[in-house]
Structures are given as structure tokens and as C-alpha cells.
Amino acid sequence: MNTAQNTTSKSKAPVRKGKPARAAKPAPKKAITKSKAPAPKTKAKAAPAATAAVVKTAHKGITQPKPGGACATVWNWCDAHPNATVAEVKAGLENKVNPSTCSVQFYRWKKYNA
């Protein structure tokens, strides 16, 4: 046994047998390149004319839902019944909209219109 190696070693790291220790790799050098001319500009494509821009209004951090969705259905029902409670909204839209969606959108509608 080589006792000198065990007693003089200050490091407690395990010794790898059979393979020499790897040296740290130096960081790669960054190549200095000359700036290239900017790419030629291309013409921007025009948006399709068939799509109409929907203007959403924001009030108190709440935006109105886009028309035609389940959220808009709840908002429209609430507009027609302004003094309704969340239970009445859920009952009125029972087969049309998920009850969780009714509850969330009722309180968003209420905050928007408060």
C-alpha cells in the first residue's frame, strides 16, 4: 500500500482509478466579424380586408368578451337582467353555458358595470 499518498493528500475528493484527471477547457474565443449590411426590406403584407376590427373597451381592468362566445352569452344575459344574482344567472343559462363560466363572467360583468 502507498501510505504516503493517503497521508499527504489534503483533498477528500474520491480518487478516480484508471482515468487521468481532465483539465478544464478554456472558454471559446469570440470571433470578431465585420458588420454586415442590413437585409433588404420586404413589403409588408396587408391584412385581409374581410376581417373587421373589433374594438374592445376596458373599464376597471376588465375587457368585454368578444361577441359570439360563451362569455359574451353570459354578459348579454346579465345586460338583460341587471339585478340578477349569480344563482339566477346559472339557472337562466343552465343548458347553454358551464356553471363555472357563468359564475366567473357574472362577477367580471358586475365589476365592469359597478
C-alpha positions as CSV (number, residue, x, y, z in Angstrom):
1,M,0.0,0.0,0.0
2,N,1.0,3.5,-0.7
3,T,0.5,5.2,2.7
4,A,2.3,8.4,1.6
5,Q,-0.4,9.2,-0.9
6,N,-3.1,8.8,1.7
7,T,-1.5,10.9,4.4
8,T,-0.2,13.7,2.3
9,S,-3.4,14.2,0.4
10,K,-5.4,17.2,1.8
11,S,-8.3,16.8,-0.5
12,K,-11.1,14.4,0.5
13,A,-12.4,14.0,-3.1
14,P,-12.5,10.4,-4.3
15,V,-9.7,9.3,-6.5
16,R,-10.7,8.1,-9.9
17,K,-8.8,5.0,-10.8
18,G,-7.8,4.2,-14.4
19,K,-8.5,7.6,-15.9
20,P,-6.4,10.7,-15.7
21,A,-8.0,13.9,-14.4
22,R,-9.4,16.1,-17.1
23,A,-8.1,19.6,-17.5
24,A,-10.7,22.5,-17.6
25,K,-11.5,23.6,-21.1
26,P,-10.7,27.2,-21.9
27,A,-13.6,29.4,-22.9
28,P,-14.1,29.7,-26.6
29,K,-12.8,32.8,-28.2
30,K,-15.4,35.0,-29.8
31,A,-14.8,35.7,-33.4
32,I,-14.6,39.3,-34.5
33,T,-16.8,39.8,-37.5
34,K,-17.4,42.8,-39.6
35,S,-20.9,44.1,-39.5
36,K,-22.9,43.1,-42.5
37,A,-25.3,45.3,-44.4
38,P,-28.9,45.0,-43.2
39,A,-31.1,42.6,-45.1
40,P,-33.2,44.3,-47.8
41,K,-36.6,45.3,-46.6
42,T,-39.6,43.4,-48.0
43,K,-43.0,44.8,-48.5
44,A,-45.3,44.1,-45.6
45,K,-48.4,42.1,-46.4
46,A,-51.7,43.8,-46.0
47,A,-54.2,42.4,-43.5
48,P,-57.2,40.7,-45.1
49,A,-60.0,43.2,-45.8
50,A,-62.7,40.8,-44.9
51,T,-61.9,40.8,-41.1
52,A,-63.5,43.7,-39.3
53,A,-61.6,45.1,-36.3
54,V,-63.4,44.5,-33.1
55,V,-63.0,47.4,-30.6
56,K,-62.8,46.1,-27.0
57,T,-63.5,48.6,-24.3
58,A,-61.6,48.2,-21.0
59,H,-63.0,49.5,-17.7
60,K,-61.5,48.9,-14.3
61,G,-59.1,46.4,-15.8
62,I,-61.8,44.3,-17.3
63,T,-62.3,44.0,-21.1
64,Q,-65.6,42.9,-22.6
65,P,-65.6,39.5,-24.2
66,K,-65.7,39.1,-28.0
67,P,-69.1,38.5,-29.5
68,G,-70.4,35.0,-30.2
69,G,-68.7,33.1,-27.3
70,A,-69.9,31.6,-24.1
71,C,-68.6,34.6,-22.1
72,A,-70.5,37.0,-24.3
73,T,-73.6,34.9,-23.8
74,V,-73.4,35.4,-20.1
75,W,-72.7,39.2,-20.4
76,N,-75.7,39.6,-22.7
77,W,-77.9,37.7,-20.3
78,C,-76.6,39.9,-17.4
79,D,-77.3,43.1,-19.5
80,A,-80.9,41.9,-20.0
81,H,-81.2,41.1,-16.2
82,P,-79.1,43.7,-14.4
83,N,-80.4,42.9,-10.9
84,A,-79.9,39.1,-11.1
85,T,-77.9,37.1,-8.7
86,V,-75.2,34.5,-9.6
87,A,-77.7,31.7,-8.9
88,E,-80.2,33.2,-11.3
89,V,-77.6,33.5,-14.0
90,K,-76.6,29.9,-13.6
91,A,-80.3,28.8,-13.7
92,G,-81.1,31.0,-16.7
93,L,-78.2,29.6,-18.7
94,E,-78.2,26.1,-17.3
95,N,-78.1,24.2,-20.6
96,K,-76.2,26.8,-22.6
97,V,-73.1,27.7,-20.5
98,N,-71.0,25.9,-17.9
99,P,-71.9,27.0,-14.4
100,S,-68.3,27.9,-13.6
101,T,-68.1,30.2,-16.6
102,C,-71.4,31.7,-15.5
103,S,-70.1,32.5,-12.1
104,V,-66.7,33.9,-13.3
105,Q,-68.3,36.1,-16.0
106,F,-71.1,37.3,-13.8
107,Y,-68.6,38.7,-11.3
108,R,-66.5,40.2,-14.2
109,W,-69.6,41.8,-15.6
110,K,-70.6,43.1,-12.2
111,K,-67.1,44.6,-11.6
112,Y,-67.1,46.1,-15.1
113,N,-70.5,47.7,-14.6
114,A,-70.1,48.8,-11.0
